[in-house]
Amino acid sequence: MGAADPFFLDGDGAAVVLVHGFTGTPFEVRYLGEQLARAGFAVRGIRLPGHGTSLDDLDRTRWQDWVDAVDQAIVGFDRPVAVVGQSLGGLLALHAAMRPPIASRISCCASLAAPLWLDGAGKYVARWSRGRRSIRIPKFGGSDVRDPAAKAANPCYPAIPTKALGELVDFMGVVDAELAAKVPTLVIHATQDHTAPVACAQRIASATHAELRILPESYHLIAVDVERDVVAGEVTSFLRRHACAT
């Protein structure tokens, strides 16, 4: 199994769907999935449409395609599901938990470093997303990860296609407009995130009455970064209290 491949880790406990971020792959949530599987959960890590193949594929996808992929993973289980996502995956987890009828199948959700808006360089890159022709913006610094080993191992795309980025920007607005308390929610974010401002987490937590944990050391991809064990511990504890109670 390659680092970019979807995965399933069997377990006797509650079901969990893990969702990676924009331009990423299941690598971003694989470590978290392994820790959840050790705790007894049945874990499915999906790969979103347009990811792990080519930038052209990503530019042909729409945010509704990502939503459909998450929905299919949820209904693939015959019991209530906890949905946990990193970045775009966090937005998809929140969207699923707030949208009937799929929300009725969800026990709880966790949003890890989800962006409601972009800051810094991302804000300026997003301006290119409304052009007629898609442009590839290189990730000159690589992925937003502090841990050098995780950064080197991450098989994400080396560039951002601006047409697909426009889909992400549109979807951020969709989720922001529908935020509400529907299911138990956990929000984790890092103060040193260079992609999604930490204020996004505070807004999500306030609107959903979520449990909020702010990390001091990690960058954006917190599920694989220097505080990944803290993230895994927080998510495991949260799921034991809420996913296993259904």
N, C-alpha and C positions, 0 to 999 in steps of 0.2 A: 504494500500500500504506500503510495507516494504521499508526500507532505501536503499536496494540494487536493488530495482525493477526499470525497465524502466518506463518512465512517459510521459504523454502528457498533456500540459496545453494550453487550447484553447484561441485564441485571434483573433481580427479582423485585426491585422497588419501583417507585414512581417513574413515569416516563418523562424525558427531558429532550427538547429540541434545541440544538445549539446553532446559531446563525452568525456567520462571519461578516466582515465589513466590506465597504465599497473598494473595488480593485483588489480585494484580498481573496483568501481561500480558507477552507476549513482548518488549515494550519493555525490560524489565529485563535481557534477555540479548542484545538485538539488536546492541549495540556489540561485545560479545565475539564474537558470531557473525560479524560483518564482519571482525574481525581474524583469526579462524580461517580464514575463506574466503580472505583474502589470503595466508595461509600454505599454501593448497592443499587444505584440508579440505572435504569435502562436509557442509554444516551444515543441519540442520532444527531450527527453533525452533517448538515446539508451543504451543498455547493450551489450558490445562487446562479441563475441563468446569466450567461455572458461572462462568467468568471472562470479562471483556470484554463482558458482556451486561447482567445486572442482579443486584442483591443477592438477589432472590427466586430466581433461577436458582442462585446459589451456595448458598443455604440448602437447595436440593433435592438437592444432590450429596452423595455419601458418599466417604470416602477411597478406597474401592475403585474408584470412577469415575476418580479421578486416576491410580491405579496402572494401570488398563486403558488409559488414554490414552498413558501412557509405553510400555507394552508394545507397543501398536500401532505407535508410531513406531519402536521398535527393530526389530520384525519387518518393517517396511517397507523396510529395507535388505537387500541380498543379501550382506552381508559383516559381519564383526564391527563393533560399534559402541562408541564411547566415549560415556558419558552424563555430562553436566555440568549441575548444577542450582544455582539460587540459592534459599536459604531452604527453603520447602516443596519446591522443585525439588531441592535437595540431599538432602533426606530421600528423595525418590522415586528419585534416582540411586542412593543407598546401598541402598535396598530392592530395586531391580532387580538390583543387582550381587550380592546375597546370597541371592536367591530362585530356586531351580531351578523350571522349566527355562530361564527367560529369562536367567539369569546366564550360561549357556553361550554366549550370543550377544554378551556384553559383554567388551571388551578391557580397559577400565579405567574409572574414574569419578572425578569431581571434585565435592566438596561445598563450596559457597560459602555461608558464614554460615547453616548449617542449625541449627535449634533442636531440642534434645532436651527442653528445658523453657523456660518463659518467665519473665522477671524484670521487675522494675519494674512499670509500669502494666499490662503484658500479663498478669502473674500475677493481678491483681485482675479484669481484664476476663474472663479465662478462667473465673472463678467463675460468671459469668452463663451460660456455655455449657450448663449442666445444667438450666436452667429449661424448663418446658413450652412457653413462648412465646418465639420468637426476638426478640431485641432488637437494634436497630442502634446500635452504639457509634461515634459520630463520631471520625474521625481529626483531632483539633483541630490537631495540628501538621503534618498532611500525612504524606507518606511519610518513612521514616527514611533520608534522604539528606542529606549535608552539602553537596554541590555544588548551588548555587541554580538553575542552569540545568536540570540533570537533575531536580531536585525539581519545578520548574515544568512541565516537559515530560511528566512521568510520568502516564499515563492510568489510574492505579489507581483502585479504588473509594474513595469518600470516607468510607466507614464499614466497620465489621466486623460482619457478622451472626453472632450468638452461637451459633446452631445449627451453622453451618458451622465456627465456631471449635472447637466440641466435637469435630468430626471431625478437625481438625488435632491437637488435644490427644491424641485416641485414637491417631492415626497416629504421633505422636512416641513414644508408649509402645511401639508395635509395633516401630519401627526400633531404639529403644534396647535392646530385649530381644534383638534378633537380630544386633547388631553383632559382626562377626568379620572376619578377614582372608580375603578371597575373591579379589579382583582388585587390581592396583595402584591405589592411591587417593591423591588429593591433597585436602587440607583447607586452605581459606583462610578466615580470619575477621579481624575488626577488634576492637581493644580498646575502641573507642568505640561499638560496636554497642549500641543502646538497645532492641533487640527480642530478640535471642538472645544470652545470656551467652557470653562468650568461652570459658568453661569447657566449654561444649558441644563446641567444636572440639577441646579437649584430650582429652576423653573419646572422641570419635570417632576421633581419630588414634591414641590408645593402643590401642583395641580392634581397629582395622583395620590397624595397623602402617603408617599413612599418612605421607606427606610432609606436613609442617605448615608453613604460612606465616602469621604474624600481622602484620596491617597496623596502623600507628600512627595514621593520620589519618582513615580512612573511618568511616562509620556502618554501617547494616545492608546496604543494597543495594550491595555492593562492586563489582559488575560494571559499574555506571554512575556510581560515585561518584568522588571526587577521585583515587583510586589505581587507576582502571579500567585504565590502561595497564600497571600493575604486575600486576594480575590477569590481563589478557590475555596478557602475556608469560610468566607462570608457567604458565598453562593450556596455552599453545602449546608451550612447552618440554616440559612433562609429556606431552602427547599425542604429540609427535614421538618421545619415548623409548619410549612404551608402546603407543599406538594403532597407530602405524606399524610396530611390530615384529611384529604378528600376521600 
